[in-house]
Every structure is written in structure tokens, then in C-alpha cells.
Amino acid sequence: MTSSKTAPFRARAEIDLAALRANVRALRARTPGAALMAVVKADAYGHGAVPCARAALEAGARWLGTATPEEALALREAGLPGRLMCWLWTPGGPWRQAIEADVDVSVSGLWALAEVREAAAAVGAPARVHLKADTGLGRGGCQPDDWPELVAEALRAQADGLLTVVGLWSHFACADEPGHPSIQAQLTRFREMVAYAEAQGVQPEVRHIANSPAALTLPEAHFDLVRTGIAMYGISPSPDLGTPADLGLRPVMALKASLALVKQVPGGHGISYGHLYTTPGTTTLGLVPVGYGDGIPRHASGAGPVLVDGKPRTVAGRIAMDQFVVDLGGDEPAPGAEAVLFGSGDHGEPTAEDWAQAAGTIAYEIVTRIGTRIPRVYVKVDTEHEG
């Protein structure tokens, strides 16, 4: 949805596409020897997959990445061009549709390879396949002991004209923890597994293992392609790596709401379910009309920071499904006054990282969980005048 940021919504998530394009350009500058994949899974981490994918391509991303094939096919249906990869497959998935839509697919095991072969034979065109190696994350990917068989079977299918092995890839477990011993161990294993596959005759277009933290901090992990997700949205992959500003990034999402009610209450008044907060004296309360039904984490009850009418406040009591309360300390902003849950922090507002700290989670979750009741309002859509 595209609209003016001044539209009178109950709540809105403003998505600054100029910031996203600036982030992509900054990430490209930090990874000059590699192509950049803009990861737009989970509706672009809650920001809106199609507008963000389009903006990333405008800024020089050469690949798009999704988790599920359904996400990838939706991008194709929206007219997004170029190289597009998806990696989270289950048996019986839409392999045929992916091949027909020129979507690259990931294969971690023999069952997937068999389904790719069958689908490619039905389509009458070869699939573009990335073989995934489990170098130590322990999720998807082929174990080193099983890698020779997977490579051999993939090369047989390639010889039969059913697929082309275009990529060899893996994923880090702890790249967001600088100096973690697993990082170098995984890099070593990845190089070994790539070398084996290439020695057997695989000629990949791209080798890739770097996620956002590795793109930012591990040049030796860039290879031919880096997959940038959270960093593209202007959020640091980890406080240990620095703030967004430290990394040359600008937060893309700002979450705002309009106060639904302002009222005076006496001291000793319980607030919200369970009365976890009681007013210390006569005060005013502001009702913010968003809650966990909109993706606001209930774990941040009593701790979530909010900028209300330009002043910092804290969630008072429990966050409910549709609303929460802030103690205004006697101030009386008008109903409809702006409450900023998070944004860039440039104007004193909290950030997604602040909410992550309040809820005991990570900033990835804060932005990704913002629900569909919150309209996405795209600002700075036009690239004119951008550097």
C-alpha cells in the first residue's frame, strides 16, 4: 500500500524506500567483489516484499532471495525480474512452477534432487540448482559425509539435461558473534566442500555463505555473492557489531500510532490486565491502539519505550491484544497525538533494538512480526535526487 505518511491511520508502518536504497548501496560498497542478494523473505522482514525488492534492484542488487517457493513465485507474479532464489523446500513443493518461473532452487538431499529431476523432465527445461552444504549450522544443508553422493547424483542429472548446478552455498551459525570459533571452522569446511564439488566437475556461477553480519565484517566470506537480509532494512545484525549508524545503515521502518484516548485518573488506579502497574498519584493516561494482535510483543509489557507527543514514555502495565497504556505524568496531549513506537532514533524515538531489549528478543523479530492490521505506507518511493 502506498499513501501519504500523514494519512489519519490508527497506526501505520512508514517504510522509507530511500533509506533502503541507501542501505543497499552502502552494502554494495562494503562487498565490492561480490554480487548482492536482497533477501526479501517473510514479506521483506515485515516491510513489504514487492516494494522493497523493487527498490533493492533499483539500488543495484543483482539477486533476490526468499525462503519459500511461494514467496518467490509471488515476486515473479508481481513482475520482479532477474535472478531469484528460494531455499526452504518440503516434499511435494511447487518445483515445476519454480522451474517455469526461472526461480533458482536449493537442494540439500537426495529426496529433493529426485523431485527436481521429475519436475524438470515434466517441464522440458533444466532446473537451476544450488547445492547447500551443512558446514556447521546444523539446519538445512547436506552433511559432509553425504556430500560426495549428492554431488555425484547432481552431476548425473546435469549430464541428463535435467538441471544445472549454478550455486554452492551454506549459512553461518554465529557470524553475528565476532571471533566465535565456529566462523573460521565453517569457512574452512565450506572451502573444502566447494573444492570437492569443483574437482568433480561442478562449475558454479556463484559460491555464497555470507549473511548480513558476514557481509559487514568478514571479507574473506564474500566469495561471489552475499545475502543481505536484516542489514538491508537498516538494522544491525547484533549490538556486538555496532549500531546501524556505526555500520553506515539507516533504519527503514518507523512504527507510529495515534492516541485513542487521554484521560485523568487518581493515584492507586490499576492499569490493564492483572494490574501490574498502579498509578503512583493523580496522572493522565494515554491509550495507544495497538497490541500483540498487531505484533507488539507482550513480553515488553511494562518496559516497551514510546515517544508520545515528543516525550519519552514507557508502556504501563500489560500490553493487550489491541492496545496498551502509557502514563503521561499529567501531560494532556490531544487525542490523535502521535505515538512513535520505533524508528530511526534520529528524533529521540526508540528503535527496534530498544524494543528487542525490552522484550528479550532480537530486532529481526520486532519488525518481522508487525501484523497485517498495520498498513505499510511507502515514503520516498521516487529515486529522483538520490545519490
N, C-alpha and C positions, 0 to 999 in steps of 0.2 A: 504494500500500500504506500502510495506517495501522496503527501499532503503537506500543508504548511505547518511549521512547528508551533504556530500559535493557535491551531485548531483547539476548540474547547473540549478536549477529551477528559474523561475521568482519570485516565492515566495514559501515558504514551512512552514508547522507547524510541528516542531520537537516534537515528543511525547516520553518522557523519561519513558520507562516502568519500569526501575529500581526505579525511583522516585515514580511511582505509587505503586509498590510493597512495598517500604519502608513506604509509607503513610498508606497502609492497615495494615501493621504490627504495626505501631505506633497507629493507631486507635484501633486495637485489644487489644493492651496493656492498653489502657485507658478505655476499656469496657470489663474487664475480665470475668464478669459474664454473658455476652450475646453473642449470635452468631452475626456475622456481615453480613449484606446485602450490596453488592456492587451495587449501583444504577447506571445503565448504560443507562438510558433513553436519548432521544434526541441525539442519536449516542454518548453516553458517554460524554454528555456535550460538544460535538464537537470534542472529542478526538479519536473517533472510537470505536464503541461498542464491536465488536468481539475481537480485540487485548486487549482492556482494561479489558473486562470481563475475558478473559483467564488469564491475569496477576494477576487480583484480586484473582481468585481462587487459583492460584499458591501460593499467599501470605497468604492464609488461610481464605478468605471469604467463607462462607458456603451457602450463598444465593446470587442470582442475582435479581435485580428489574428493571422493566421498567414501563413506563406509559401506553403505548398502547399495546393491544394484538399483533398487527402486529410486534412491536419491539421484543416482547418475542418469537414469532414464528420464526422470523429471527435468533435469537440466537440458538434456537433448530435446525433449518436447518443447521446452521454452526457447529453443533456438540457439543455445550456447555452443559455440564452435570449438575446434581444436582438440588437443589430446585430453582425454578424460579417463581416469582410472577409478575403479572401486575394488574393495578388498574383503568385505565381510560376507562370505557366501555360506549358504547352507544347502544340503542336498535338495534337489528339485528346483533350485533357483532359476531365474529367467536368463539362463545362459544364451539361449537363441536370440532373445531380444537384444541382449547386450552386444552380441556379435554384429547383428544387423544395424545397430546404432553406432558402431565403431567405438565401443567402450572397451578399454583395456581391463582385463580381469586378472585377479590374483589366484594362484594355485599353491596350496600348502601340502596337499596329499594326493594319493593316487585316486581316491574316490572323485575328487574334483577334476582331476585330469581326464578321467573316464567320461564325466559329464560334459566337459568341454569338447572332447573328441566327438561325442554323439551329436552335440548341438551344431558344431561346425560342419559335420557331414550333412546334417539336415538343411543348413543354410546354404551350403555350397561355397563357403568362403572361410578362410583361416581365421582363427581367433588370435588376438594379440594378448599374450600371456606374460605375466610377471611371476617368476618363481620366488616364493617367500621362504627365507631361511630363519629358523629359530636360533638366534645367536646367543640367547640367554634370557630373553624376556619371559619365556615360558607360557606364552598365549598362543596365537596363531603362528604358522610357520613350520617348516619341516625340520625335524631333528637332524643333527649332523650325521648320525648313523644311517638315517634313511635317505639322505641327500643323493647318494650315487644312484639309487634306484629311481628316484623322482626325476633326476636329470636325464637318465637313460631313457625313461619312458617318454619324457617330453621331447627328446630329440627324435625318437621313433615317430611320434605324432607329427613332428615338424617335417620329417622326411616324407610322410604320407600326405603332406599338404594341408593338414588339419589345423595347424597353429604355427605361430612364430613366437619364439621366446624373445620378447623385446626388453625384458627387465629382470634384474636380480635384485632382491631387496630384503630389508629386515627393519627392526624397530628397537630403539633403545629402551631400557628399563629405568635408568637413573641419570639421564643426561641433564636433568634439572638439579642434580646434586654435584656441583663441581668437585672433581677429584675422586669421585666414587670409583673404587677399583673395577667395578663391572664395566665401566665405559671402555677402557682400553681392552679389557678381555673380550668384549663384544666386537670391537673394531677388528681385533686380531682374528677372531672366528669368522667374521664376515669376509675379510680379505681371503682367508683360506677357502671358504666355501665358494666365493666368486672365482678364485683361481682354479679350483677343481672344475667348476662348470665350464669355464672358458677353455680349459685344457681338453675337455671332452668335445668341444666344438660349438658351444653356445657363444653367440656373438651379440650381446645385449646392446640395445640402443642406450639404455640408462642403467646405472647401478645406484641404488639410493638406500640410505639408512637414517639420514639426518631429519629429525623433527625440529620444532621451533627452538628449543634450548641448544641443540647441537648446531643448528644453523647460526645461532648467535655466538656460540663460544668454542666450537670445535671445527676449525677449518679443515683439519685432516679427515673429517667425516662427510665433507660435502660431496665428494665423488661427482656424478654427472647431474644430480637432481636433489634439491632439498624440498621437504614437505613442510610448509609453514602453516600451522593452524592458529593457535591462540595468539601468537605474536602479530599476526596479520590484523587482528582485531584490537591491537594496541594494549594488550595485557601481558605483563611479564609472566613467563612460564613458572617462575618461582621467585619469591622475595630474595633468595640467596643469590640470584643473578642480577639483582638491581631493580629499580623502579622502571616503569615504562619510559620515563624521561631519560633515565640513565642509559637505556638501550636505544634511544632515538625513536621511540614509538609514541603514538597518540591514541588514547582510548577512543573507540568508535561509538560505543553505546552510552547514552545518558537516559536514565530511567526517572521519569517525573510523574507526579500526580497532583491533583487539585484537592485542597482540603474540602471535605464534605460537610464539616460542622466545626464550629468553635463555640465552646460554652464554659461558663464558670461553674466550678464545683467547690464544695467545702473541704477542709482538711479531713483526713481519715477516710476518704472515699476510695473504695476498691475499684481497680481498673481491669477490665477484661476478664476472661475465664480464669478461675482459680484465685483471683485477687493476688497475683504475685507482686503487684505494685499497689501501694496505697499512698494517696497524696499526702505529703508532709504538712500541708497547710492549704488555705484557700488559694486556688490557682485556676488557670484556664487549660482546657484540653483541646487538642486538635485531632480530628478524625481523618486518617489517611485511608482512602478507599481502595486499598489493595491488600492482598493477604496471600496465604500459602496456596490458594486456588489460582493465583496469578504467578506462582513460582517464588514468592518471597519466603525465604527459609524460616520455618517455625523455630528452628534451633537458635535463631538470632533474637528470640523474644527477650526483652529487657536489655538488649545490647546493640541492636541494629542502629546505625547512625543515619540521621536525616537532616538535611538543610531545609528549614521551614521559613519561608519569607526572609531568606538571607541569614538566618541564625542557626547554628548547630544544635540539634536536639537528639534525643535517644528514644527508641521505642520504649513505651511504658507498659509493662505487663506483657501478656501473651499476644502473639500475632495470631489472628483468627483466619478463617478461610478467605474472607473478602475484605478485611480491614484491620487496622491497628491504630493505636492511640499514641500521641506524643504529649508530654507535659510541656506546656508553653510558658510556664512560670509567670503567669499573669499577663503576658502579651496577648493582644487580641487582633491578630491578622484577620482579614475578612474571609468568609467562606469563598473558596475558589483560589485562595492564595497558593502559590507554588510550593510543593514539597519535592525536593530532589533527593532520591534515594542514593543514586550514584551517578558519576560522570567522570570527567577528566581530572577533577580536583583543582582545576585552574582558578576556580572562583570560590574556593573554600568548601565545595561539596565533597561528600565522601566518594570513595572509589569502590569498584567491585572488589578490590583486595581488602578494603576495610570491612565490607560485608562478609567476605570469606573468613576473616579473622574473627568476626563476631559470631559466625555460625559454626566455626571449627571445620571449615572445608577449604576448597580452593576456588580461585576466581573463575576458573573454567566453568564450574558448576553454577556459579551465581548468574552469569549471563546466559548460559545454555538453558537453564530451567525456566526462564521468563516465558510465561504461557501465552496461548493464542488469544486470550481475552485482552491482552495488551497490544494495541496496534503498533506496528512499526512505521515510523514516519521518517522518510528519507530526505535528508537535507544535503545541500551542496552536491546535487546529482550531476550537474554540468561540470565538465572538465575545463571549461574556459578559464583562463587566467591562472591556472595551476602551473607550478614549476615542474 
